[in-house]
Amino acid sequence: MTITLSDQDKNTLRIAAYGAVSLMAAAGAAGKPHKIAANGSIALGSATGLIGHVLADYPKAKDLTGKSVAEIADRVLPALTTAMSLLKKQDPAEADNFRGTVLIAVETAQIQQAQPSPAAAEMARKITTALDAADSGAVPEVAAGRDRPELRKAIEEIVDSGFVGVSLRVHDERGEWAGSAGAAELGGTAKPPINGHVRIGSTTKTFTATLVLQLVAEGKVGLDTPVAYYLPEFGLDERITVRMLLQHTSGVFNFSGEVYDDGTVVMGIPIPYGTTGKEWVDNRLKSYRPEELVELALSKPARFEPGTGWSYSNTNYVLARLLIEKVTGRSVAEELRRLILEPLGLSGTMVPGASPEIPAPHAHAYYRYEDAGEQKTIDITRQNPSWISAGGDMISTLQDLHTFISALLGGKLLPAPLLAEMCAPRPTGIPNMDYGLGVFVVTTDNGTVISHNGAAVGHAALMSSTPDGGRTLVAALNCVDDADLSIAAAFQSAQQRLLNEVFGQPTD
């Protein structure tokens, strides 16, 4: 059987396998952890076939030394499940090879301990459970805090408000809590996977903005340089700067359509909402080039003079994507791997491009529409996200979203001055909700929350944090969407309910 693994897939396998060894070493620290890790790593060298080639190429600089058992477990256990899932999908024999190799390494690590500790034995059990969780889509055990009935009640009530399913992960001073409610599929009984893949919609914008700011830090992009300097082929207004793209102050028409203050609607491309819903459904596997989205937007009048207003426009972030690719000579997916995914070990996050696929495990997305006078509800989990491009096309997991926002606001991705620029609020006209560079700056009764949520069709993601990255809330929702956005009110209520539960109490 032919098996094809992307560079990201291979990185997931390496993080999973070598991470399992690091977990055993950390859990059995009393038994000479460096020797345990060395012998476990040597045992991984017994792998044959494709897995042997992948593990032999592990970059030594990407190890997990210096981290706590909980931190390593948070990253590695989901990676073990993901690795098994992607291998089983393509070649069960290679999946068995990987599982056996990891378990041999784990056993070797235990043997090296003169007196195997109970902690090491428990960690070996968790690693085995994570390897076996691929079939069920279950989340592997992590070092979690005690149950949080108020959070469980909140997600159950969100399901009752109209969602098919909800998964939630919270990190705060009480530890970590993760849970899910509802169903992964309409009519099903299995809950949504707690660390499944989800289309994150406009949460993509925070990743894109971070990439641009990292290029600013590298001296390749000027934050206040005209975008036309980098992308002369579009004939952009030379007053539009890179900052204005990230801040939504460029005034450029939104290619997915505009609704003006007087109620006038100007259409863009066919989208899942409004009068073009049926057209979008029928063509949901159609591919768009980012350039054609920009060209369509620029064929329409600007909403306002550059820098004189604020208006959320997906076109800004497609231009940001094209800028990244022009400046670096690499795709946005490659730059994402170089600057964010690999440094943070985000094995479940990807830019799908025009691919309609979403990796397992995942909850399902649905769309309800009228066809010849008949109401139909269909599964739209497979959809081509190129119609929204860098405005909202990415796929991620709750663990990865937590790791990303915590690292970003914790200063691990950007120099302090650029992080401050990113989080500096600019009024939007929305009460208690300003915008920085790729993030919303939300004012609550107990302080500021940095946030960017996103809705894809039938999927949605929430991502919020305190400004220091210390307290985070990430959630994934699946629902039955429709042209009238009937779920919108429940979505707004869900966001507010979870914000109140997680950030409604002072952090000190």
Phi, psi and omega in degrees: 000137178277136179231134181237123178242132175286169176300324179293320177300315181297320178297322177299315180299319181291316178301317182296310185291307181289332176294324177299320177295317178297323177298315180296321179294317181292320180290330180253041187304332181290346183254046177060076187302323182295322178291320178301312181296318181297314181290323177296320179293322176298321179298328178295337178292352178281352182298142180245177176062208181301319182299320178300318179294319181295312184289334180291341184258025183291127179286117185300333182288351185260025184286180187243024181292153176083005179250156179286164178303316181297318180295318180293316181299319180303326184268322191274317185300314174297326179295324177298315179295316179298317180300314179296321181298313184290328178287316181299326182295328185257320184202100181304329180295319178292326176297316178296322179298315180296312181302313181296320180296315180296317181293326175297317179296320179296316179296319179298319178298320179293320181299327183289348179271125181303319178229092182308126184279153174303325179296320179293320179296319179294322179293322177300322178295318180295322178296316178298317179299318180296320178296325184271356184279351185299326182291324186266344185075012181288153177277132176294155181296142174229172179285088186257156177283178181293165184299150182238089184302329181291326177286319178298317179297320181298313183289328176295321179288330176294319175299316180298336181281353176136356180274151175287315181203160179218136170239142185222140173226128180234132172240122177209193184294347178268001180111209181246141173224135177222139179196171178216161180214161181084214185225151176283334180222148175302129180081356181269170179250340181288135178289161175298143177297136183292328179239039178283172178277147181214145172284120191266001176055224187291353171300338173308325185299328179292321176296315182297315179298320179298318178300314180299315181293329174293324176290328173298316180297328179279356179081013182268342182224142175257128185297327181251022175274141176302136179298329180300336177297323182269329184233066184293340187292345184264351181064038181294151171304124186288355175277347181281120180258169177300318178304317182296326175299308185291335185263355184062038177244016182284332184084358182295137180303142178276117185297343178270009174109154181233141171244118185272167185301331180273006179093354178295134178249128175245120186284151170244230176286161175298127180237169185289357187239155180077211187286348183260010184303312181296321179297319179296316180303313183294336184240030187289354175256005179292144179257140174240141170275141179303326180298322182288332175294317179294316181298320177298315181299319183284349176280352180255155178297144176296153181285326177199170178295141182307131175082001185258357181203184177228129177206126183292117184224121178298335180301323179305319186276337171289320174298320178298319177299312181296325177297314178304314184290324179292316185290322186266338185076010179234160178290159178298328178296319179294318179293324177299316178297316184296315191260339185232304188297308182291315178301326182262354181068038182275083188283345183255010185250139183202160170256110187283348183065235179260006180287134179274358187279153172225130185295152171279154354279155176202156170276161184264150179249147186225160179219133179249133181207168180257131180227115181054042178080003182246133177282127179235144173237122183236157176279120180241027179304320174274115178206149181274112184275007182293345179293338179250341176050221183290358172286345181170038188261354191284160176240140179208188175232164180295321179299317180293320179296319176299311182301318182295306185292326178294317179291319181300306183284342175278002175085017183270350182245334183229148172299152184307317180298322180286326176296321177296320176299318182300319186265004178288122186284139173238128183303140179249344188093353177268128182303130176061020182219100176262177181228137175260235176245090181085010177217148169274143177247104189259131178263123177242174179296339183247019176126193185266142174236132176263129192210153162204109177267169180206144176236121168262179183283109180086351176233153174208156178224143173243139179214112182220154181203155166293157185300342178265001180078006186279331179236121184232152174227123173228143183212153175234137181230143172235145190205177170262109181270166176203173184295335182270004182053045184298335182276354189301316182296319178294326179294315178299318179295321179297316178302311184294320180300314182289322175301316180296319182293319187269323184248009183281350178245144178303147181277348181254000000 
